[in-house]
Amino acid sequence: MKKGAWLLALVLTGCNPAPTPLASYPQRLAAVLDTQAPALSPPLLEKGGGRAWALAVPQLTINLRQTFALRHCNLLGLIGERNAPLGKTAPPSQRLLYELTLLEGLNACHPEDSDLQTLVTDLAAQKTQALPLVLWQLLAEDQAFKANWHHDRRGPGDFAGIADAQSLFSDLYRLRQGPDPKGQARLEASLGRFASARPLARVNQALSDARYALDAATALINNQGPKLLCVNGKPGQQARRVRDFFFSYYGKEVQPYLGRLQSADRALKESLWPLVDALPHPDLAAIALLASPEPQSLSGQFKAAIDRHTKAWQDFLGRCGLRPGQ
């Protein structure tokens, strides 16, 4: 093979992540049970975020005289940037940073003029009240979050990006209460890593795919397990093959993968859902589906599928003394 073709092969191989142990699990189990393998075609998740999730952020307007008075707070330049064409079309992350910087400037301004102080105090109160809505706008419409509210079937891989996502969610949770210079300084870089790694999109799609694979395997065990013969109260040859498959493939490949996936999901949702729950957001089932650990969510459905599958194996292994120690 020529050097260029060899390098191209490496690049193409790197673009196709290795399939998870669950990808072939129902087919392998069907072969051991000597039955037809189920035809699986797990759906891609519907994308979330965008205008369907958006909430209106109240626009605060002040007159020209009031605006000019804010020169005493060194805020005219900042306000001018926000009202410029680029400022009006700035992405949600820049809008959030502008609001936080403006609020920081208002909180630091203590003019001697009583009318100006009243204006500053009133503006700061209104900006503080609107801040959660500005944050929700970021979660709903920023490109980094929209990329993660979408599906991504690259697989969780080594679960890269989980810790970075946790840090981002923690920073945003603190920013909902007001300016935090360190969190503000990290925001754009954190969003860039979140968009690139897409950990939430990958984990959520993996949860959905896992549920379909587990339910298919559970149906195989429940349907075929009772047909396996016991000979004088002991497992027959096929039953022993299924038991060996349980220990060699399910125990060594599938179970560890499920554990890693569940840990990654828990790490994401335990830091994401408190943030979402603390912000005003539409009452949409899709938000809870993708972001929460509740029973109706992808996380909850995945856990229920694991519980069903575990019970199916326990019932099967309980026949003919197949459980460990029997």
C-alpha positions as CSV (number, residue, x, y, z in Angstrom):
1,M,0.0,0.0,0.0
2,K,1.3,3.4,-0.9
3,K,2.2,5.7,2.0
4,G,-0.6,8.2,1.1
5,A,-3.2,5.5,0.9
6,W,-2.0,4.1,4.2
7,L,-2.3,7.4,5.9
8,L,-5.8,7.9,4.4
9,A,-6.9,4.5,5.8
10,L,-5.7,5.5,9.2
11,V,-7.7,8.8,9.0
12,L,-10.8,7.0,7.9
13,T,-10.5,4.4,10.6
14,G,-10.1,7.1,13.2
15,C,-13.4,8.7,12.0
16,N,-15.4,5.5,12.7
17,P,-15.5,4.8,16.5
18,A,-15.5,1.2,17.6
19,P,-19.0,-0.2,18.2
20,T,-20.1,-0.6,21.8
21,P,-20.5,-4.1,23.2
22,L,-24.3,-3.6,23.1
23,A,-24.3,-3.1,19.3
24,S,-24.0,-6.9,18.7
25,Y,-25.3,-8.1,22.1
26,P,-28.9,-9.1,21.0
27,Q,-27.5,-10.9,17.9
28,R,-24.8,-12.8,19.9
29,L,-27.4,-13.8,22.5
30,A,-29.8,-15.0,19.8
31,A,-27.1,-17.2,18.3
32,V,-26.5,-18.8,21.7
33,L,-30.2,-19.3,22.2
34,D,-30.4,-20.8,18.7
35,T,-33.2,-18.4,17.6
36,Q,-33.6,-15.6,15.0
37,A,-31.9,-12.4,15.9
38,P,-34.1,-9.3,16.3
39,A,-34.0,-6.6,13.6
40,L,-32.9,-3.5,15.5
41,S,-33.0,0.0,14.2
42,P,-32.9,2.4,17.2
43,P,-34.1,5.8,16.2
44,L,-32.0,9.0,16.3
45,L,-33.1,11.4,19.0
46,E,-35.1,14.4,18.0
47,K,-33.1,17.6,18.3
48,G,-33.9,20.0,21.0
49,G,-33.2,23.6,21.8
50,G,-33.7,26.5,19.4
51,R,-36.8,28.7,19.0
52,A,-39.1,26.0,20.3
53,W,-37.4,26.3,23.7
54,A,-36.9,30.0,23.7
55,L,-38.4,32.5,26.2
56,A,-38.6,36.2,25.6
57,V,-36.1,38.3,27.5
58,P,-37.6,41.7,28.5
59,Q,-35.9,44.6,26.8
60,L,-35.0,47.4,29.1
61,T,-35.1,50.9,27.5
62,I,-34.0,54.2,29.0
63,N,-34.1,57.6,27.5
64,L,-31.2,59.6,26.0
65,R,-30.8,61.8,29.1
66,Q,-30.6,58.7,31.4
67,T,-28.1,57.0,29.1
68,F,-25.9,60.1,29.1
69,A,-26.0,60.3,32.8
70,L,-24.5,56.8,33.1
71,R,-21.2,58.3,31.8
72,H,-20.5,58.8,35.5
73,C,-20.5,55.0,35.9
74,N,-18.1,54.6,32.9
75,L,-20.8,52.5,31.1
76,L,-21.4,54.6,27.9
77,G,-18.9,52.6,25.9
78,L,-20.4,49.3,27.0
79,I,-23.9,50.4,26.2
80,G,-22.8,51.7,22.8
81,E,-21.3,48.3,22.0
82,R,-24.5,46.6,22.9
83,N,-26.6,49.0,20.7
84,A,-24.3,48.7,17.7
85,P,-25.3,46.3,14.9
86,L,-22.8,43.7,16.0
87,G,-24.0,44.0,19.6
88,K,-27.7,43.5,18.5
89,T,-26.9,40.3,16.7
90,A,-24.4,38.9,19.2
91,P,-24.7,35.2,20.1
92,P,-26.3,34.3,23.4
93,S,-23.0,33.8,25.1
94,Q,-21.9,37.4,24.3
95,R,-25.3,38.6,25.4
96,L,-24.9,36.9,28.8
97,L,-21.4,38.4,29.2
98,Y,-22.6,41.8,28.3
99,E,-25.4,41.6,30.9
100,L,-23.0,40.4,33.6
101,T,-20.5,43.1,32.8
102,L,-23.2,45.8,32.8
103,L,-24.6,44.5,36.1
104,E,-21.1,44.5,37.6
105,G,-20.6,48.1,36.5
106,L,-24.0,49.1,37.9
107,N,-23.3,47.5,41.2
108,A,-19.9,49.3,41.4
109,C,-21.4,52.7,40.7
110,H,-22.3,54.8,43.7
111,P,-22.9,58.4,42.4
112,E,-23.5,61.3,44.8
113,D,-26.5,62.5,42.7
114,S,-29.6,60.9,44.2
115,D,-31.5,60.8,41.0
116,L,-28.7,58.9,39.3
117,Q,-28.3,56.6,42.2
118,T,-32.0,55.8,42.0
119,L,-31.6,55.1,38.3
120,V,-28.6,52.9,38.8
121,T,-30.3,50.9,41.6
122,D,-33.4,50.4,39.5
123,L,-31.5,49.3,36.5
124,A,-29.4,46.8,38.6
125,A,-32.6,45.3,40.1
126,Q,-34.2,44.9,36.7
127,K,-31.0,43.3,35.2
128,T,-30.7,41.0,38.1
129,Q,-34.3,39.9,37.7
130,A,-33.8,39.2,34.0
131,L,-30.5,37.4,34.3
132,P,-32.1,33.9,34.6
133,L,-33.9,34.4,31.4
134,V,-30.7,35.5,29.7
135,L,-29.1,32.3,31.0
136,W,-32.0,30.2,29.7
137,Q,-31.6,31.9,26.3
138,L,-28.0,30.6,26.3
139,L,-29.1,27.0,27.1
140,A,-31.8,27.1,24.5
141,E,-30.1,28.9,21.6
142,D,-26.4,29.0,21.9
143,Q,-24.7,26.8,19.3
144,A,-22.7,24.8,21.8
145,F,-25.9,23.8,23.7
146,K,-27.9,23.2,20.5
147,A,-25.1,20.8,19.3
148,N,-25.6,18.9,22.6
149,W,-29.4,18.9,22.5
150,H,-29.1,17.1,19.1
151,H,-28.3,13.4,18.5
152,D,-24.7,12.2,18.1
153,R,-24.1,8.5,17.4
154,R,-20.3,8.6,17.6
155,G,-20.8,6.8,20.9
156,P,-19.5,7.9,24.3
157,G,-16.1,6.6,23.5
158,D,-13.9,7.3,26.5
159,F,-16.5,9.7,27.8
160,A,-14.3,12.6,27.1
161,G,-15.7,16.0,27.9
162,I,-17.7,15.0,31.0
163,A,-15.6,16.9,33.5
164,D,-15.4,20.0,31.3
165,A,-19.2,19.9,30.9
166,Q,-19.6,19.7,34.7
167,S,-17.4,22.7,35.2
168,L,-19.4,24.7,32.6
169,F,-22.7,23.8,34.2
170,S,-21.3,24.8,37.7
171,D,-20.1,28.1,36.3
172,L,-23.5,28.9,34.8
173,Y,-25.3,27.9,38.0
174,R,-23.2,30.5,39.9
175,L,-23.6,33.1,37.1
176,R,-27.4,33.0,37.5
177,Q,-26.9,34.9,40.8
178,G,-24.7,37.6,39.3
179,P,-21.2,38.4,38.1
180,D,-18.4,36.0,38.7
181,P,-15.2,37.2,37.0
182,K,-13.6,33.7,36.9
183,G,-16.6,32.1,35.5
184,Q,-17.1,34.9,32.9
185,A,-13.5,34.6,31.8
186,R,-13.8,30.8,31.2
187,L,-17.2,30.9,29.5
188,E,-16.3,31.1,25.8
189,A,-13.5,28.5,26.1
190,S,-15.8,26.2,28.1
191,L,-18.6,26.5,25.5
192,G,-16.0,25.8,22.7
193,R,-15.0,22.5,24.4
194,F,-18.6,21.6,25.0
195,A,-19.5,22.1,21.4
196,S,-16.5,20.1,20.2
197,A,-16.8,17.1,22.5
198,R,-20.7,17.0,22.5
199,P,-20.7,14.8,25.6
200,L,-24.4,15.3,26.4
201,A,-25.5,14.5,22.8
202,R,-23.3,11.4,22.7
203,V,-24.4,10.1,26.1
204,N,-28.1,10.7,25.5
205,Q,-28.0,8.9,22.2
206,A,-26.1,6.1,23.8
207,L,-28.8,5.8,26.5
208,S,-31.5,5.6,23.9
209,D,-29.6,3.0,21.8
210,A,-28.8,1.0,25.0
211,R,-32.5,0.9,26.0
212,Y,-33.5,-0.6,22.7
213,A,-30.7,-3.2,22.7
214,L,-31.4,-4.2,26.3
215,D,-35.1,-4.5,25.7
216,A,-34.5,-6.7,22.7
217,A,-32.2,-8.9,24.7
218,T,-34.6,-9.1,27.6
219,A,-37.4,-10.3,25.2
220,L,-35.1,-13.0,23.9
221,I,-34.3,-14.3,27.4
222,N,-38.0,-14.1,28.5
223,N,-39.2,-15.9,25.3
224,Q,-36.5,-18.5,24.9
225,G,-35.3,-19.1,28.4
226,P,-38.2,-21.2,29.5
227,K,-37.6,-23.5,26.5
228,L,-34.2,-24.5,27.6
229,L,-34.3,-28.0,29.0
230,C,-33.2,-29.1,32.4
231,V,-32.0,-32.8,32.6
232,N,-32.6,-34.3,36.0
233,G,-32.8,-30.9,37.5
234,K,-29.5,-29.9,35.9
235,P,-28.8,-27.6,33.0
236,G,-28.6,-29.1,29.5
237,Q,-25.9,-28.4,27.0
238,Q,-27.5,-25.3,25.5
239,A,-28.4,-23.9,29.0
240,R,-24.7,-24.2,29.9
241,R,-23.7,-22.4,26.8
242,V,-26.1,-19.5,27.7
243,R,-24.7,-19.4,31.2
244,D,-21.1,-19.3,29.8
245,F,-22.2,-16.5,27.5
246,F,-23.6,-14.6,30.5
247,F,-20.3,-14.7,32.3
248,S,-17.9,-14.4,29.3
249,Y,-19.7,-11.7,27.2
250,Y,-22.4,-10.1,29.3
251,G,-20.4,-10.0,32.5
252,K,-17.0,-9.0,31.0
253,E,-18.2,-6.7,28.1
254,V,-21.8,-5.5,28.4
255,Q,-22.0,-4.9,32.2
256,P,-18.8,-2.8,32.4
257,Y,-19.9,-0.7,29.5
258,L,-23.4,-0.2,31.1
259,G,-21.7,0.9,34.3
260,R,-19.5,3.4,32.5
261,L,-22.4,4.8,30.6
262,Q,-24.5,5.1,33.7
263,S,-21.7,6.9,35.6
264,A,-21.1,9.3,32.8
265,D,-24.8,10.1,32.5
266,R,-25.2,10.6,36.3
267,A,-22.2,13.0,36.3
268,L,-23.8,15.1,33.5
269,K,-27.4,15.1,34.7
270,E,-26.5,15.7,38.4
271,S,-24.8,19.0,37.4
272,L,-27.1,19.9,34.4
273,W,-30.5,19.4,35.9
274,P,-30.1,21.6,39.0
275,L,-29.1,24.4,36.5
276,V,-32.1,23.8,34.2
277,D,-34.5,23.5,37.2
278,A,-33.3,26.8,38.7
279,L,-34.0,28.7,35.5
280,P,-37.3,29.7,33.9
281,H,-38.0,27.3,31.0
282,P,-40.9,26.1,28.9
283,D,-42.9,23.2,30.3
284,L,-41.8,20.8,27.5
285,A,-41.4,17.1,27.9
286,A,-38.4,17.2,25.6
287,I,-36.4,19.2,28.1
288,A,-36.9,16.7,30.9
289,L,-36.3,13.9,28.5
290,L,-32.8,15.1,27.6
291,A,-31.7,16.9,30.8
292,S,-33.2,15.3,33.8
293,P,-32.6,12.1,35.8
294,E,-36.3,11.6,36.4
295,P,-38.1,8.3,35.5
296,Q,-39.6,9.8,32.3
297,S,-36.2,10.9,31.0
298,L,-33.7,9.0,28.9
299,S,-31.8,8.4,32.1
300,G,-34.8,7.0,33.8
301,Q,-35.8,4.8,30.8
302,F,-32.3,3.5,30.6
303,K,-32.3,2.5,34.3
304,A,-35.7,0.8,33.9
305,A,-34.3,-1.2,31.0
306,I,-31.3,-2.3,33.0
307,D,-33.7,-3.4,35.9
308,R,-35.9,-5.4,33.4
309,H,-32.8,-7.0,31.9
310,T,-31.3,-7.9,35.2
311,K,-34.5,-9.6,36.4
312,A,-34.7,-11.6,33.1
313,W,-31.2,-12.9,33.7
314,Q,-31.9,-13.7,37.3
315,D,-35.0,-15.6,36.4
316,F,-33.2,-17.5,33.7
317,L,-30.1,-18.4,35.9
318,G,-32.4,-19.5,38.7
319,R,-33.6,-22.3,36.5
320,C,-31.7,-25.6,36.8
321,G,-29.2,-24.2,39.3
322,L,-27.4,-21.9,36.9
323,R,-26.8,-19.1,39.4
324,P,-23.3,-18.8,40.8
325,G,-23.0,-20.9,44.0
326,Q,-25.9,-23.1,43.1
